[in-house]
Amino acid sequence: MTQPAERLPRESLLWIFAAQFAALLPQFAQLPLWIVFAWAFAVYWRLEVFRGRRDLPGRAVKLLAVALAVGGLALSYRRWFALEPMVALLAVSFTLKNLELVSRRDAFLSLLLAYFVAATLFVYEQTIPYALYGIVCVVIITAALAAQLGNFSARPRRALGLSLKLLAQAVPLMLLLFIVMPRLGPLWAVPQNSASASTGVSDSMTPGDFTRLSQSDQPALRISFDGPVPPPEQRYWRGLVYSDFDGRRWSQGYGVDPREGGAVHWKGREQLLPEVGPRYRYRVIQEATNNPWLFAMARPISDTRGVGETEDERIVRRGPVYSRFAYEVRSWPRETLGEIHALGDFERRRNLQLPGGGNPRTRAWAEELRRAGFGAEEISRRLLAFYNRSFTYTLKPPALGADSVDEFLFGSQQGFCEHFAGSYVFAMRAAGIPARVVAGYQGGEWVAKEEYLLVRQYDAHAWAEIWIAGRGWQRVDPTAAVAPERIRDGLQSAAADEFMQDSLLPLHRMAFLNRLRLEWDMINYRWYQTVISFDSDKQQNLLQRILGEVSPLRLATFIAVPMAAALLGILLWLWFSGRGETLPATSRLYRKFCRRMARAGMARRSGEAPRDFARRVRAEKPELAPMVERITAAFEKAAYFDDPAAEKQLRRLLRLPMIKM
């Protein structure tokens, strides 16, 4: 059993566990379940030790607990050098530290770990709710630190009050450092778990994939333009190109994805683009997808660090987009690019590839058009006219069998964008025309107040591109032949009866809630623009606006002046607090009593305790002793036991005439 002197007070323990719980709560969904139960069991064991029902574990038990924890981490994670096992290791350290939480030093170490765990929260998300929760965590952890000063400071009101005061005093310094500290990149990178689920457009497409995305109204992209805004029919945000078809599934094919060795130009290809002519400049804020591909209009160039261009006119990032990511893009319309190089033999074969068998009716129909001598544009025109004449655009198409293209073209004739794009490319390839499927997003909602385009997951779209000699790759959207309002006005207009039909709360049908949702998105947009994306360029521009010229002398002055003002404020606060203006009400009342006693010829000595002063009054002026003792007793109850009734009694006694004292 631990000796009583070694034990932490109950209030200190409870504050430590509250701080741990606040820091770990957002991580519970990420951590293995055994860590959550182990932490809860360690807290229970430590409370039992405090109650005297159990002993602290010995060295053998601690070594066994460490071995079990290491084994559990090894079994739970495939690799150690990743974000999730690092956070889990901090959580395990909490758990193990609770088994030897004895001294104040142990308490301080545990609470310092809590700050680190709270900081890992922002590795996953940097949204406003997470930021607010992070502030709550810091307040609770700081209050727990304050509570370690003693039983008196462990009272919730005092601990939280001291925490808020300390953090409020740190805010000016925090803002100053946020503005002036160099915006350095990470010294090392810890990858996230590659097995985590991806969101948004996938690296392959089968019938029904985009239909599922149409049920989500989560933001995907926010796009602001520096100059002209493209019209709705030009808002195609391409992210992936599917060239391989196995009879049912469209995919990028081997060697296209950068993760499989696909060629990427990381320094741009400015020399291949015209110096002047129509182009769009814009900034994209992309939500996390856990994938490396980014979204932009055709023929993009990006100067953002770590972003490169692929041969099939896409942009990708060096690493997966694990959190919200902003990048700059310039796009040239294809008709401004001038000379078009011939399609290489390998690319031609890739974009004419079809399975060895299957879909015989479509193959025969396309072969008949090819033998008739029709060119690529005429075959495309006839196929689009066929779509326009006979097909229905729906979010709930019937299931298709093995010959999915034949069943769609000559059977159900009901489909979503992936059905039209996939069948179109198959038919064009069967006719001997290079074609490919392109996936991304189309359209978006223009937010006039903040002047940006909001693209949601239900704007996910698939279209086609065909190769025309002398003109290169040309976009063809078969969906536009069936439902042109989908391209012009969005999915909600094209499929009004089916749009978000299965959602629990159809916000799009509630004007007021829809406006609130849009306002919230604008707030998030401002938050990201102002805080999260405050990089070195924005920092330099802000400092130039404030200082005029960013020089070492001006920067030092900019730092020194606020710090001097803060120190002056602290000195003034100490001065006035020394004069008693910030003393508790009970202490001010007692000082008033002491001044009245001094006027009566009985001055209180410096450093003399209230009880000692009362004994001296009894000895020197016995006639005043009864009243002085009553006042002293009321003061002690009010000051040391937070007794409101005693404070009222003290006020009442001090209102009595001096003669009665």
C-alpha positions as CSV (number, residue, x, y, z in Angstrom):
1,M,0.0,0.0,0.0
2,T,1.2,3.5,-0.8
3,Q,1.6,5.9,2.1
4,P,-0.9,8.7,2.5
5,A,1.7,11.3,1.9
6,E,2.5,9.8,-1.5
7,R,-1.1,9.8,-2.7
8,L,-2.4,12.5,-5.0
9,P,-5.5,14.2,-3.7
10,R,-8.8,13.0,-5.0
11,E,-9.6,16.3,-6.8
12,S,-6.2,16.2,-8.6
13,L,-6.8,12.6,-9.8
14,L,-10.3,13.5,-11.1
15,W,-8.9,16.5,-13.0
16,I,-6.2,14.3,-14.6
17,F,-8.7,11.7,-15.7
18,A,-11.1,14.5,-17.0
19,A,-8.2,15.9,-19.1
20,Q,-7.3,12.5,-20.4
21,F,-10.9,11.8,-21.4
22,A,-11.3,15.2,-23.1
23,A,-8.1,14.6,-25.2
24,L,-9.0,11.0,-26.1
25,L,-12.7,11.4,-26.8
26,P,-12.3,12.3,-30.5
27,Q,-9.8,9.5,-30.9
28,F,-12.1,6.8,-29.6
29,A,-13.5,6.3,-33.0
30,Q,-10.0,5.8,-34.5
31,L,-8.4,3.7,-31.7
32,P,-8.7,0.0,-31.4
33,L,-11.4,-0.9,-28.9
34,W,-9.0,-2.7,-26.6
35,I,-7.1,0.6,-25.9
36,V,-10.3,2.3,-24.9
37,F,-11.2,-0.5,-22.5
38,A,-7.6,-0.6,-21.2
39,W,-7.6,3.1,-20.4
40,A,-11.0,2.8,-18.6
41,F,-9.7,-0.2,-16.6
42,A,-6.5,1.7,-15.7
43,V,-8.5,4.7,-14.4
44,Y,-10.8,2.3,-12.4
45,W,-7.7,0.6,-10.9
46,R,-6.1,3.9,-9.9
47,L,-9.3,5.0,-8.2
48,E,-9.4,1.7,-6.3
49,V,-5.9,2.4,-5.1
50,F,-6.9,5.8,-3.9
51,R,-9.8,4.2,-1.9
52,G,-7.3,1.8,-0.4
53,R,-8.9,-1.3,-1.9
54,R,-5.9,-2.2,-4.1
55,D,-2.2,-1.7,-4.3
56,L,-0.3,0.0,-7.1
57,P,1.0,-2.7,-9.5
58,G,4.5,-3.9,-9.0
59,R,7.4,-4.0,-11.5
60,A,6.4,-7.5,-12.8
61,V,2.8,-6.4,-13.5
62,K,4.0,-3.2,-15.2
63,L,6.4,-5.1,-17.5
64,L,3.6,-7.5,-18.4
65,A,1.3,-4.5,-19.1
66,V,3.9,-3.0,-21.4
67,A,4.5,-6.2,-23.2
68,L,0.7,-6.7,-23.8
69,A,0.4,-3.1,-25.0
70,V,3.2,-3.5,-27.5
71,G,1.8,-6.8,-28.7
72,G,-1.6,-5.3,-29.1
73,L,-0.2,-2.4,-31.2
74,A,1.7,-4.8,-33.4
75,L,-1.4,-6.9,-34.0
76,S,-3.6,-3.8,-34.6
77,Y,-1.5,-2.0,-37.1
78,R,0.3,-3.3,-40.2
79,R,3.1,-0.7,-39.9
80,W,4.4,1.4,-37.1
81,F,5.5,4.5,-38.9
82,A,2.1,6.0,-39.6
83,L,-0.2,8.5,-37.9
84,E,-2.7,6.1,-36.4
85,P,-0.2,3.9,-34.5
86,M,1.5,7.0,-33.2
87,V,-1.7,8.4,-31.8
88,A,-2.4,4.9,-30.3
89,L,1.0,4.9,-28.7
90,L,0.2,8.2,-26.9
91,A,-3.1,6.7,-25.8
92,V,-1.3,3.6,-24.5
93,S,1.2,5.9,-22.7
94,F,-1.8,7.5,-20.9
95,T,-3.0,4.1,-19.9
96,L,0.3,2.8,-18.6
97,K,1.1,6.1,-16.8
98,N,-2.1,5.7,-14.8
99,L,-0.7,2.6,-13.2
100,E,2.0,4.6,-11.6
101,L,0.3,7.9,-11.1
102,V,1.6,8.8,-7.6
103,S,3.4,12.1,-7.4
104,R,2.8,15.6,-8.8
105,R,5.6,14.9,-11.2
106,D,3.7,12.0,-12.6
107,A,0.6,14.2,-12.9
108,F,2.5,16.9,-14.8
109,L,3.9,14.4,-17.2
110,S,0.5,12.9,-17.9
111,L,-1.0,16.3,-18.5
112,L,1.8,17.3,-20.9
113,L,1.1,14.2,-22.8
114,A,-2.6,15.3,-22.9
115,Y,-1.6,18.5,-24.8
116,F,0.1,16.4,-27.5
117,V,-2.9,14.1,-27.8
118,A,-5.2,17.1,-28.2
119,A,-2.9,18.5,-30.9
120,T,-3.2,15.3,-32.9
121,L,-6.8,16.1,-33.3
122,F,-5.9,18.7,-36.0
123,V,-4.0,16.2,-38.1
124,Y,-7.3,14.6,-39.1
125,E,-9.5,17.7,-39.3
126,Q,-9.0,21.5,-39.2
127,T,-12.7,22.5,-39.3
128,I,-14.3,25.0,-36.9
129,P,-16.0,22.3,-34.7
130,Y,-12.7,20.6,-34.2
131,A,-11.0,23.9,-33.4
132,L,-13.7,24.7,-30.8
133,Y,-13.3,21.3,-29.3
134,G,-9.6,21.7,-29.3
135,I,-10.0,25.0,-27.3
136,V,-12.2,23.1,-24.8
137,C,-9.5,20.4,-24.4
138,V,-6.8,23.0,-23.8
139,V,-9.0,24.8,-21.2
140,I,-9.6,21.5,-19.3
141,I,-6.0,20.3,-19.5
142,T,-4.8,23.7,-18.2
143,A,-7.4,23.6,-15.5
144,A,-6.1,20.2,-14.5
145,L,-2.6,21.6,-14.3
146,A,-3.9,24.4,-12.1
147,A,-5.6,21.9,-9.9
148,Q,-2.3,20.3,-9.0
149,L,-1.4,23.4,-6.9
150,G,-3.4,22.2,-4.0
151,N,-6.9,21.3,-2.8
152,F,-8.0,25.0,-2.8
153,S,-7.1,25.4,-6.5
154,A,-8.7,22.1,-7.4
155,R,-12.2,23.4,-7.0
156,P,-13.8,23.5,-10.5
157,R,-14.7,27.1,-10.4
158,R,-11.2,28.2,-9.4
159,A,-9.3,25.8,-11.6
160,L,-11.3,26.7,-14.7
161,G,-11.2,30.4,-13.9
162,L,-7.4,30.3,-13.6
163,S,-7.2,28.3,-16.8
164,L,-9.2,30.9,-18.7
165,K,-7.1,33.7,-17.3
166,L,-3.9,32.1,-18.3
167,L,-5.1,31.2,-21.8
168,A,-6.6,34.7,-22.3
169,Q,-3.2,36.2,-21.4
170,A,-1.6,33.9,-24.0
171,V,-3.9,34.9,-26.8
172,P,-2.1,38.1,-27.9
173,L,1.2,36.2,-28.0
174,M,-0.4,33.4,-29.9
175,L,-1.8,35.9,-32.5
176,L,1.6,37.6,-32.8
177,L,3.4,34.3,-33.4
178,F,0.8,33.2,-35.9
179,I,1.5,36.3,-38.0
180,V,5.3,36.6,-37.7
181,M,6.6,33.0,-37.3
182,P,8.0,31.6,-40.5
183,R,5.5,29.2,-42.2
184,L,7.8,26.2,-42.4
185,G,6.7,22.8,-43.9
186,P,6.9,19.7,-41.7
187,L,10.4,18.5,-40.9
188,W,9.2,15.0,-41.5
189,A,6.0,13.4,-42.8
190,V,4.1,10.7,-41.0
191,P,1.8,8.9,-43.4
192,Q,-1.7,8.0,-42.5
193,N,-3.1,4.4,-42.7
194,S,-3.3,3.5,-46.4
195,A,-6.1,1.2,-45.6
196,S,-8.4,4.0,-44.7
197,A,-11.5,4.4,-46.8
198,S,-11.4,6.8,-49.7
199,T,-14.2,9.2,-50.5
200,G,-15.5,10.7,-53.7
201,V,-14.7,9.6,-57.2
202,S,-12.9,6.2,-57.2
203,D,-10.1,4.9,-59.4
204,S,-12.5,2.6,-61.2
205,M,-16.1,2.8,-62.4
206,T,-18.8,0.2,-62.5
207,P,-22.6,0.7,-63.1
208,G,-24.0,2.2,-59.9
209,D,-20.9,3.9,-58.5
210,F,-21.9,7.5,-59.4
211,T,-25.5,6.7,-58.5
212,R,-24.3,6.1,-54.9
213,L,-22.4,9.4,-54.9
214,S,-25.6,11.2,-56.0
215,Q,-27.0,10.5,-52.6
216,S,-24.4,12.6,-50.8
217,D,-24.6,16.4,-50.4
218,Q,-21.1,16.7,-48.8
219,P,-18.8,19.4,-50.2
220,A,-16.1,18.1,-52.6
221,L,-14.6,21.3,-54.1
222,R,-14.7,25.0,-53.5
223,I,-13.4,27.0,-56.5
224,S,-12.7,30.7,-56.6
225,F,-11.7,32.4,-59.9
226,D,-9.2,35.2,-60.6
227,G,-10.9,36.6,-63.7
228,P,-13.7,35.2,-65.8
229,V,-15.9,32.4,-64.5
230,P,-16.6,29.6,-67.0
231,P,-20.3,29.1,-68.0
232,P,-22.1,26.0,-66.7
233,E,-21.5,24.0,-69.8
234,Q,-17.7,24.4,-69.4
235,R,-17.5,23.4,-65.7
236,Y,-16.1,19.9,-66.1
237,W,-13.7,19.1,-63.3
238,R,-11.7,16.1,-64.5
239,G,-9.9,14.0,-62.0
240,L,-9.5,10.5,-63.5
241,V,-9.3,8.9,-67.0
242,Y,-10.4,5.3,-67.5
243,S,-8.9,3.6,-70.5
244,D,-9.1,-0.1,-69.4
245,F,-12.4,-2.1,-69.7
246,D,-12.7,-5.7,-68.6
247,G,-16.3,-6.2,-69.7
248,R,-17.9,-4.5,-66.7
249,R,-15.4,-2.4,-64.8
250,W,-13.6,0.7,-66.2
251,S,-10.2,1.5,-64.7
252,Q,-7.1,3.6,-65.3
253,G,-5.1,0.6,-66.5
254,Y,-1.6,-0.4,-65.5
255,G,1.1,2.3,-65.5
256,V,-1.3,5.3,-65.5
257,D,-1.6,5.9,-61.8
258,P,1.5,7.7,-60.3
259,R,1.4,5.1,-57.5
260,E,2.1,2.4,-60.2
261,G,4.9,4.4,-61.9
262,G,2.7,6.6,-64.2
263,A,4.6,9.5,-65.7
264,V,4.0,12.9,-63.9
265,H,5.6,16.2,-64.8
266,W,6.3,17.9,-61.4
267,K,7.8,21.1,-62.8
268,G,5.1,22.0,-65.3
269,R,5.2,22.2,-69.1
270,E,4.8,26.0,-69.7
271,Q,6.7,25.8,-73.0
272,L,4.0,23.7,-74.5
273,L,1.2,26.2,-73.7
274,P,0.4,29.4,-75.6
275,E,1.6,32.7,-74.0
276,V,-1.7,34.5,-74.6
277,G,-5.3,33.5,-75.3
278,P,-8.4,32.4,-73.3
279,R,-7.6,30.7,-70.1
280,Y,-9.0,30.4,-66.6
281,R,-7.1,31.1,-63.3
282,Y,-8.7,29.6,-60.2
283,R,-8.0,28.2,-56.8
284,V,-9.4,24.9,-55.7
285,I,-10.0,23.9,-52.1
286,Q,-10.5,20.1,-52.2
287,E,-11.9,18.1,-49.3
288,A,-10.0,15.0,-48.1
289,T,-10.3,12.0,-50.4
290,N,-7.3,9.8,-49.2
291,N,-6.3,9.7,-52.9
292,P,-3.6,11.6,-54.8
293,W,-5.7,12.8,-57.7
294,L,-6.9,16.4,-57.9
295,F,-9.7,18.0,-60.0
296,A,-9.4,20.7,-62.6
297,M,-10.6,21.7,-66.1
298,A,-9.0,20.3,-69.2
299,R,-5.3,21.2,-69.9
300,P,-4.3,22.3,-66.4
301,I,-1.1,23.7,-65.1
302,S,-0.4,24.1,-61.4
303,D,2.4,26.0,-59.7
304,T,1.5,24.6,-56.2
305,R,4.3,22.7,-54.6
306,G,3.9,19.0,-54.8
307,V,1.4,19.1,-57.7
308,G,2.2,17.8,-61.1
309,E,0.6,17.2,-64.5
310,T,0.0,13.8,-66.2
311,E,0.1,12.9,-69.9
312,D,-3.7,12.6,-70.0
313,E,-4.3,16.2,-68.9
314,R,-4.9,15.7,-65.2
315,I,-3.1,17.0,-62.1
316,V,-2.1,14.9,-59.1
317,R,-0.4,15.4,-55.8
318,R,2.7,13.6,-54.6
319,G,0.8,12.2,-51.6
320,P,-2.8,11.4,-50.9
321,V,-5.1,14.2,-49.9
322,Y,-5.7,13.3,-46.2
323,S,-7.0,16.7,-45.2
324,R,-8.5,19.8,-46.9
325,F,-6.0,20.9,-49.6
326,A,-5.7,24.1,-51.7
327,Y,-4.0,24.4,-55.0
328,E,-3.7,27.0,-57.8
329,V,-4.6,26.1,-61.4
330,R,-4.5,27.6,-64.8
331,S,-6.4,26.0,-67.6
332,W,-6.2,26.5,-71.4
333,P,-9.2,25.5,-73.6
334,R,-8.1,22.9,-76.0
335,E,-9.0,25.0,-79.0
336,T,-6.3,27.5,-78.1
337,L,-3.4,25.0,-78.0
338,G,-2.4,25.2,-81.6
339,E,-0.7,22.3,-83.3
340,I,-1.9,18.8,-82.2
341,H,0.6,16.0,-82.2
342,A,-0.5,12.6,-83.6
343,L,-1.7,9.9,-81.2
344,G,1.1,7.5,-80.5
345,D,0.7,3.8,-81.2
346,F,0.7,2.8,-77.6
347,E,-2.0,5.4,-76.7
348,R,-4.1,4.3,-79.7
349,R,-4.0,0.7,-78.7
350,R,-4.8,1.6,-75.1
351,N,-7.8,3.6,-76.1
352,L,-9.1,1.0,-78.6
353,Q,-8.8,-1.9,-76.1
354,L,-11.9,-4.0,-75.6
355,P,-12.4,-7.5,-74.0
356,G,-12.2,-10.5,-76.4
357,G,-15.9,-11.1,-76.2
358,G,-19.2,-9.9,-75.0
359,N,-21.8,-7.3,-76.1
360,P,-22.1,-8.7,-79.6
361,R,-25.0,-6.4,-80.7
362,T,-23.1,-3.2,-79.9
363,R,-20.0,-4.5,-81.7
364,A,-22.0,-5.4,-84.8
365,W,-23.9,-2.1,-84.8
366,A,-20.6,-0.1,-84.5
367,E,-18.9,-2.2,-87.2
368,E,-21.8,-1.5,-89.6
369,L,-21.3,2.2,-89.1
370,R,-17.5,1.9,-89.6
371,R,-17.9,-0.1,-92.8
372,A,-20.4,2.5,-94.1
373,G,-17.4,4.9,-94.2
374,F,-18.6,7.3,-91.5
375,G,-16.0,9.3,-89.7
376,A,-15.6,9.8,-85.9
377,E,-17.8,12.9,-85.7
378,E,-20.7,11.4,-87.7
379,I,-20.7,8.1,-85.7
380,S,-20.7,10.2,-82.5
381,R,-23.6,12.3,-83.8
382,R,-25.7,9.2,-84.7
383,L,-25.0,7.6,-81.3
384,L,-25.9,10.8,-79.5
385,A,-29.1,11.1,-81.5
386,F,-30.0,7.5,-80.5
387,Y,-29.6,8.5,-76.9
388,N,-31.7,11.6,-77.3
389,R,-34.5,9.7,-79.1
390,S,-34.9,6.6,-76.9
391,F,-33.3,6.9,-73.5
392,T,-34.3,8.0,-70.0
393,Y,-32.0,9.7,-67.4
394,T,-32.7,8.2,-63.9
395,L,-31.0,7.8,-60.6
396,K,-32.5,4.3,-60.2
397,P,-31.6,2.3,-63.3
398,P,-32.3,-1.4,-63.4
399,A,-29.5,-3.9,-62.8
400,L,-27.5,-5.1,-65.8
401,G,-26.1,-8.5,-66.5
402,A,-22.9,-9.8,-68.2
403,D,-23.4,-8.0,-71.5
404,S,-24.1,-4.7,-69.7
405,V,-23.6,-2.5,-72.8
406,D,-26.0,-4.5,-75.0
407,E,-28.6,-4.7,-72.2
408,F,-28.4,-0.9,-71.7
409,L,-28.4,0.2,-75.4
410,F,-31.0,-2.3,-76.6
411,G,-32.8,-3.3,-73.5
412,S,-33.4,-1.1,-70.5
413,Q,-32.4,2.3,-72.1
414,Q,-32.5,3.8,-68.6
415,G,-29.3,4.9,-66.9
416,F,-27.2,7.4,-65.0
417,C,-24.0,9.2,-66.3
418,E,-21.7,6.1,-66.0
419,H,-24.1,4.1,-68.2
420,F,-24.1,6.7,-70.9
421,A,-20.3,7.4,-70.8
422,G,-19.4,3.7,-70.6
423,S,-21.6,2.5,-73.4
424,Y,-20.6,5.5,-75.6
425,V,-16.9,4.8,-75.3
426,F,-17.4,1.0,-75.9
427,A,-19.4,1.7,-79.0
428,M,-16.8,4.3,-80.4
429,R,-14.0,1.8,-79.7
430,A,-15.9,-0.9,-81.4
431,A,-16.1,1.4,-84.5
432,G,-12.4,1.9,-84.5
433,I,-12.3,5.3,-82.9
434,P,-10.0,5.9,-79.9
435,A,-12.1,6.9,-76.9
436,R,-11.9,7.0,-73.1
437,V,-14.1,7.7,-70.0
438,V,-13.3,10.7,-67.9
439,A,-14.6,11.0,-64.3
440,G,-14.8,13.9,-62.0
441,Y,-17.4,16.6,-61.2
442,Q,-19.6,18.7,-63.4
443,G,-21.3,22.0,-62.5
444,G,-21.5,23.4,-59.0
445,E,-23.5,26.0,-57.0
446,W,-22.3,29.6,-57.3
447,V,-22.1,31.3,-53.9
448,A,-22.5,34.9,-54.7
449,K,-21.7,36.4,-51.3
450,E,-18.2,34.9,-51.2
451,E,-17.8,34.5,-55.0
452,Y,-16.9,30.8,-55.2
453,L,-18.3,27.7,-56.8
454,L,-19.4,25.0,-54.4
455,V,-19.2,21.5,-55.9
456,R,-20.8,18.7,-53.9
457,Q,-20.5,14.9,-54.1
458,Y,-23.8,14.6,-55.9
459,D,-22.1,16.7,-58.7
460,A,-19.9,13.6,-59.5
461,H,-20.1,12.9,-63.2
462,A,-18.7,10.8,-66.0
463,W,-18.3,11.8,-69.6
464,A,-16.3,10.7,-72.6
465,E,-13.5,11.9,-74.9
466,I,-12.8,10.8,-78.4
467,W,-9.7,11.4,-80.6
468,I,-10.3,13.3,-83.8
469,A,-7.4,13.7,-86.2
470,G,-6.1,17.3,-86.3
471,R,-8.1,18.3,-83.3
472,G,-6.9,15.9,-80.6
473,W,-9.0,14.8,-77.7
474,Q,-12.5,16.3,-77.7
475,R,-15.0,16.1,-74.9
476,V,-18.3,14.5,-75.6
477,D,-21.0,14.2,-72.8
478,P,-23.6,11.6,-73.8
479,T,-25.6,12.6,-70.7
480,A,-26.2,16.0,-72.2
481,A,-28.0,14.4,-75.2
482,V,-30.5,12.8,-72.8
483,A,-30.8,15.4,-70.0
484,P,-29.2,18.7,-71.0
485,E,-30.6,20.3,-67.9
486,R,-28.2,18.1,-65.9
487,I,-25.3,20.1,-67.4
488,R,-27.0,23.5,-67.4
489,D,-28.8,23.5,-64.0
490,G,-27.4,20.5,-62.1
491,L,-28.6,17.1,-60.9
492,Q,-31.4,18.6,-58.7
493,S,-33.0,20.0,-61.8
494,A,-32.5,16.9,-64.0
495,A,-33.8,14.4,-61.5
496,A,-36.1,16.5,-59.3
497,D,-38.4,13.6,-58.3
498,E,-35.5,11.2,-57.4
499,F,-32.9,13.7,-56.1
500,M,-31.9,12.8,-52.5
501,Q,-35.0,10.8,-52.1
502,D,-33.5,8.4,-49.6
503,S,-32.0,11.0,-47.4
504,L,-33.3,11.2,-43.8
505,L,-33.4,15.0,-43.9
506,P,-34.0,16.4,-47.4
507,L,-32.5,19.8,-46.9
508,H,-32.8,20.8,-50.5
509,R,-36.6,20.8,-50.1
510,M,-36.4,23.1,-47.0
511,A,-35.5,26.6,-48.2
512,F,-34.7,27.9,-44.7
513,L,-32.4,25.0,-43.8
514,N,-30.8,25.0,-47.2
515,R,-29.9,28.7,-46.6
516,L,-28.5,27.9,-43.2
517,R,-26.4,25.1,-44.7
518,L,-25.0,27.5,-47.3
519,E,-24.2,30.1,-44.7
520,W,-22.4,27.5,-42.7
521,D,-20.4,26.5,-45.8
522,M,-19.4,30.1,-46.3
523,I,-18.2,30.4,-42.7
524,N,-16.1,27.3,-43.3
525,Y,-14.8,28.8,-46.5
526,R,-13.7,32.0,-44.8
527,W,-12.2,29.9,-42.0
528,Y,-10.0,28.0,-44.4
529,Q,-9.1,31.1,-46.4
530,T,-8.1,33.1,-43.3
531,V,-6.6,30.5,-40.9
532,I,-5.9,27.1,-42.4
533,S,-4.4,28.2,-45.7
534,F,-2.3,31.0,-44.1
535,D,0.9,30.0,-45.9
536,S,4.2,31.9,-46.4
537,D,2.9,33.8,-49.4
538,K,-0.2,35.1,-47.5
539,Q,2.1,35.9,-44.5
540,Q,4.5,37.9,-46.6
541,N,1.6,39.9,-48.2
542,L,0.1,40.6,-44.8
543,L,3.4,41.8,-43.3
544,Q,3.9,44.0,-46.3
545,R,0.5,45.6,-45.9
546,I,1.3,46.2,-42.2
547,L,4.9,47.2,-42.3
548,G,5.3,48.5,-45.9
549,E,8.6,46.8,-46.2
550,V,9.6,43.6,-44.5
551,S,13.0,44.2,-43.1
552,P,14.7,42.7,-39.9
553,L,14.5,46.1,-38.1
554,R,10.8,46.6,-38.9
555,L,9.9,43.0,-38.1
556,A,11.8,43.3,-34.7
557,T,9.9,46.5,-33.9
558,F,6.6,44.9,-34.9
559,I,7.4,42.1,-32.4
560,A,8.9,44.2,-29.7
561,V,6.1,46.9,-29.5
562,P,3.2,44.4,-28.7
563,M,5.4,42.5,-26.2
564,A,6.4,45.8,-24.5
565,A,2.7,46.8,-24.3
566,A,1.8,43.4,-22.9
567,L,4.6,43.7,-20.2
568,L,3.4,47.2,-19.4
569,G,-0.2,45.9,-19.0
570,I,1.0,43.1,-16.7
571,L,2.9,45.6,-14.5
572,L,-0.1,47.9,-14.3
573,W,-2.3,44.9,-13.4
574,L,0.2,43.9,-10.7
575,W,0.3,47.5,-9.4
576,F,-3.5,47.8,-9.1
577,S,-3.8,44.3,-7.8
578,G,-1.3,45.2,-5.1
579,R,-3.6,48.1,-4.1
580,G,-6.4,45.7,-3.4
581,E,-8.6,46.5,-6.4
582,T,-8.7,42.8,-7.5
583,L,-8.9,41.3,-4.0
584,P,-11.8,39.0,-3.2
585,A,-14.8,40.7,-1.6
586,T,-14.2,39.0,1.7
587,S,-10.6,40.3,1.9
588,R,-11.7,43.8,1.1
589,L,-14.3,43.7,3.9
590,Y,-11.6,42.5,6.3
591,R,-9.3,45.3,5.3
592,K,-12.1,47.8,5.9
593,F,-12.4,46.3,9.4
594,C,-8.7,46.7,9.9
595,R,-8.8,50.3,8.9
596,R,-11.6,51.0,11.4
597,M,-9.6,49.2,14.2
598,A,-6.6,51.4,13.3
599,R,-8.6,54.5,13.7
600,A,-9.7,53.1,17.1
601,G,-6.1,52.9,18.2
602,M,-5.6,49.1,17.5
603,A,-3.7,48.7,14.2
604,R,-3.0,45.3,12.8
605,R,0.7,44.5,12.4
606,S,2.2,43.5,9.1
607,G,1.9,39.7,8.5
608,E,-0.3,39.2,11.6
609,A,-2.9,36.5,11.1
610,P,-6.5,37.3,11.7
611,R,-6.7,34.9,14.7
612,D,-3.5,36.3,16.2
613,F,-4.8,39.9,15.8
614,A,-8.1,38.9,17.6
615,R,-6.1,37.5,20.5
616,R,-4.0,40.6,20.8
617,V,-7.2,42.8,20.8
618,R,-8.6,40.6,23.7
619,A,-5.4,41.2,25.6
620,E,-5.1,45.0,25.0
621,K,-8.7,46.1,24.6
622,P,-11.0,43.5,26.2
623,E,-14.1,45.6,25.6
624,L,-13.7,45.1,21.8
625,A,-12.9,41.4,22.0
626,P,-16.4,39.9,21.6
627,M,-17.2,41.8,18.4
628,V,-13.7,41.3,17.0
629,E,-13.9,37.6,17.5
630,R,-17.4,37.4,15.8
631,I,-15.9,39.4,12.8
632,T,-12.8,37.2,12.7
633,A,-14.9,34.0,12.8
634,A,-17.2,35.3,10.0
635,F,-14.2,36.2,7.9
636,E,-12.5,32.8,8.3
637,K,-15.7,31.0,7.3
638,A,-16.3,33.2,4.3
639,A,-12.7,33.2,3.1
640,Y,-11.6,29.7,3.7
641,F,-14.9,27.7,3.4
642,D,-16.7,29.8,0.7
643,D,-19.7,30.3,3.0
644,P,-22.0,33.0,1.4
645,A,-23.9,33.2,4.7
646,A,-20.7,34.1,6.6
647,E,-19.9,36.8,4.1
648,K,-23.4,38.3,4.6
649,Q,-22.9,38.2,8.3
650,L,-19.5,40.0,8.0
651,R,-21.1,42.8,6.0
652,R,-23.8,43.1,8.6
653,L,-21.3,43.3,11.5
654,L,-19.3,46.0,9.7
655,R,-22.4,48.1,9.4
656,L,-22.6,48.4,13.2
657,P,-21.5,51.6,14.8
658,M,-18.0,51.8,16.1
659,I,-19.2,52.3,19.7
660,K,-20.5,48.7,19.7
661,M,-17.1,47.4,18.9
